[in-house]
Amino acid sequence: MSNENEELDLITLVDDDNVEHTFEIIDSLEHDGNAYYALLPVYDEEEDQQEDEGEYYIFQTVEEDGEEFLLEVEDDTLLDKLAAEFEKRFEELFDGAEEE
């Protein structure tokens, strides 16, 4: 029997206020030579997880001085394009999972 948490690809990010936030990497893609991740918040409390509306966040990978960072995508036009691509991929994933 496997533990569900072993299957999750988790990442911890630190915000500007030095607060850690844990996310599940639900997908990644490349667009115009840049890599992007779709991240879903993970909560310590089950109640908080249930109250979450299921929104995910899109971050771009950026390399600086040999280190990789994730930055929020702030360009609304780009964000809309990426969200549309991620949504298309999610639909394909879930449609394929339902057929099995």
ABEGO torsion letter per residue (X at the ends): XBBAAAABBBBBBBBAAGBBBBBBBABBBBBGGBBBBBBBBBBABAAAAAABAGBBBBBBBBBBGGBBBBBBBABAAAAAAAAAAAAAAAAAAAAAAAAX
